[in-house]
Amino acid sequence: MIDNTLLNELNRRLSALIPAANGLRDDLRTKIEQTVKAAFQEFDLLTREEFDSQAQALKRAEARISELEAVIDELEKRIGGNEA
């Protein structure tokens, strides 16, 4: 998991090393940012936002699974009660 502030700081520092004209500097900054992001994706790292999103999706899925388990338990009790 990678924090976007780390990416932004790395990008800012690398860009500051280049004393070129602003247009070239901005182009290079964009290319550096793209390269750094691509490198992190190769390592299957997530940004904080992606991690938080996945964690929330997992919590929703776990809650839904619990609800469905309760429904199944109730249905099994009803079926068991009718068989007696």
CORURQUI-V715042 format. One record per residue. N is the residue number from 0. RES is the residue in three letters. PHI is phi in whole degrees, -180 to 180 (* if undefined). PSI is psi as a letter, one per 40 degrees, with the letter a starting at -180 (NA if undefined). D_CENTER is the distance of its C-alpha to the mean C-alpha in Angstrom with 2 decimals. Layout:
N/RES/PHI/PSI/D_CENTER + N/RES/PHI/PSI/D_CENTER
This chain:
0/MET/*/h/7.81 + 1/ILE/-125/h/9.24 + 2/ASP/-88/h/10.27 + 3/ASN/-60/d/11.17 + 4/THR/-64/d/14.61 + 5/LEU/-64/d/15.16 + 6/LEU/-61/d/14.61 + 7/ASN/-65/d/16.86 + 8/GLU/-66/d/19.39 + 9/LEU/-61/d/19.64 + 10/ASN/-62/d/20.10 + 11/ARG/-63/d/22.67 + 12/ARG/-67/d/24.58 + 13/LEU/-65/d/24.85 + 14/SER/-67/d/25.97 + 15/ALA/-68/d/28.50 + 16/LEU/-72/e/30.18 + 17/ILE/-105/h/31.30 + 18/PRO/-88/f/34.30 + 19/ALA/-80/i/34.59 + 20/ALA/-61/i/35.10 + 21/ASN/-58/d/32.39 + 22/GLY/-61/d/31.82 + 23/LEU/-65/d/31.43 + 24/ARG/-62/d/29.35 + 25/ASP/-65/d/26.86 + 26/ASP/-61/d/26.75 + 27/LEU/-66/d/26.25 + 28/ARG/-60/d/23.52 + 29/THR/-63/d/21.61 + 30/LYS/-65/d/22.32 + 31/ILE/-63/d/21.29 + 32/GLU/-60/d/17.92 + 33/GLN/-63/d/17.43 + 34/THR/-66/d/18.74 + 35/VAL/-65/d/16.59 + 36/LYS/-62/d/13.32 + 37/ALA/-63/d/14.91 + 38/ALA/-64/d/15.90 + 39/PHE/-67/d/12.53 + 40/GLN/-66/d/11.34 + 41/GLU/-62/d/14.54 + 42/PHE/-89/e/13.60 + 43/ASP/57/f/10.37 + 44/LEU/-88/i/8.60 + 45/LEU/-109/i/5.01 + 46/THR/-77/i/5.43 + 47/ARG/-59/d/6.05 + 48/GLU/-63/d/5.16 + 49/GLU/-64/d/1.54 + 50/PHE/-63/d/3.23 + 51/ASP/-61/d/5.81 + 52/SER/-62/d/5.45 + 53/GLN/-65/d/5.48 + 54/ALA/-64/d/8.04 + 55/GLN/-67/d/9.93 + 56/ALA/-62/d/10.26 + 57/LEU/-64/d/11.56 + 58/LYS/-63/d/13.88 + 59/ARG/-64/d/15.20 + 60/ALA/-65/d/15.89 + 61/GLU/-63/d/17.63 + 62/ALA/-64/d/19.66 + 63/ARG/-66/d/20.72 + 64/ILE/-62/d/21.75 + 65/SER/-62/d/23.82 + 66/GLU/-62/d/25.45 + 67/LEU/-67/d/26.36 + 68/GLU/-63/d/27.75 + 69/ALA/-65/d/29.92 + 70/VAL/-63/d/31.19 + 71/ILE/-62/d/32.05 + 72/ASP/-59/d/33.85 + 73/GLU/-63/d/35.82 + 74/LEU/-64/d/36.79 + 75/GLU/-64/d/37.89 + 76/LYS/-65/d/40.02 + 77/ARG/-64/d/41.63 + 78/ILE/-64/d/42.39 + 79/GLY/-64/d/43.79 + 80/GLY/-72/d/45.92 + 81/ASN/-75/d/47.40 + 82/GLU/-78/d/48.45 + 83/ALA/-76/NA/50.62
